[in-house]
Amino acid sequence: MYILIAIVFIAELIIALNLILLIVKADKKVRYYNQCAGAFNPLAQTALQYARCKVSEFNKSFACIFEFIRKKKEQVIFKTLFMISIYAMLIVFKIKMKKASKIYKLIAVMRDLALELAV
């Protein structure tokens, strides 16, 4: 009976010793990974700042693109309205004043000049 108790006690000691060794190994690995994380932290901080900078530049470039598109849209609308008004004036002058071809030619020259300046 005492031999059984001694065998169980020795088995418990062996299991406890193995658990303690595993805990010590895990503790060493955790310390190692903690040191790696501590060394990596400044690098990660720098990388995050760089990423923030790139994202803000990307955002600014999109804002510039949208501003450029808005300006081009305004220019196209202005040129379209300008051409419509010039052609309307030309049609009105041509219909009402068939004998006033000099005025028609003058307006045609003004239109050509406006097109040269608008482009």
N, C-alpha and C positions, 0 to 999 in steps of 0.2 A: 504494500500500500504506500509505504514511504517512497519507494522507487517511482511509482506513478506520479506522486506529487512532485518529486524532484524532476522528472522528465517534463512535466507540464510547466514547471517553473522555469526550467532551462529553455524550453520552447518559447515561452513568453519573453524571456530575456533576449533571445535571438531575434524575435519579431520586433521587440522594442528597439534593439540596437539597429536593425535594418531601417526601421522608420526614422530613427534619429539621423542615420547616415543620409537617407533620402532628403530629409528636411534640411540638413546642412548643405548638400549639393544644390538643392533648389534655392537656398539662401544665397549661395555663391553666384548662381546664374542670375538671380534677381539683381544682385549688386552689380554684376557685369553689365546687364541690360540697362540698369539705372545710370551707370557711368556713360554708356553709349548714348542714351537719350539725353543726358546732360551735355555731352559733346555735340550732339546733333541739334540741340535746341537753338543755338545762335545761327546755325546754317538754315534751319527751318524758318527762323524769324526773318533772315535776309531774303530767303526765297519768297516768303509771303509778301514782304514789302515790294520786291521786284514784280511779283504778280499783280499786286494792287496798282503799281505804277503802269504796268502794261494795260490793265483793264481800263484805267482812267484815260490813257492815251487812245485806246480803241474807242472809248465812249466819245472823246473829243473829236476823233476823226469822223465818227458817224454824225455828230452834230454838224461838223463842217460840210459833210456830204449833203445833209438835209438842207442846210442853208444855201448851198450851191444850187440844189434842185429848185428851191423856192425862188431864188433869183432868176434862174433860167425860165421858170414858169411865168414869172412876172414879165420878163423880156419878151417871151413869145406872145403873151396876151397883149402887151403894149404894141408890138409890131403888127399883130393881126388887126387890132382895132385901128391902128394908124393906116394900114393898107386898105381896110374896108372904107374908112372915111375918105381917103384919097380917091379910091375908085368910085365911090358914091359922088364925090364932087366932080370927077371927070365925066361921069355919066350925065349928071345934071347939066353941066356946062355944055356937053356935046348935044344934048337934046334941046335945051332952051336957046342956045346961041350957036346955031350952025354956021353963021357967018363970022363968028368971032374965033377963027381958028388960031389966031395968035395967042389968045388966052389959053386955049386948049394946049397948044404947044408949050406955053410957059408952065402950065401946071404939070405937063408930062415931064418937063425938065426938072421941075421942083420935086416931083415924085422920084425920078431917077437919082437926084442928088440926095434926097432923104434916105433912099435905099442904100446908097453908098456910105452915108454917115451912120446909118443904123447898124450896118454889118460891121 
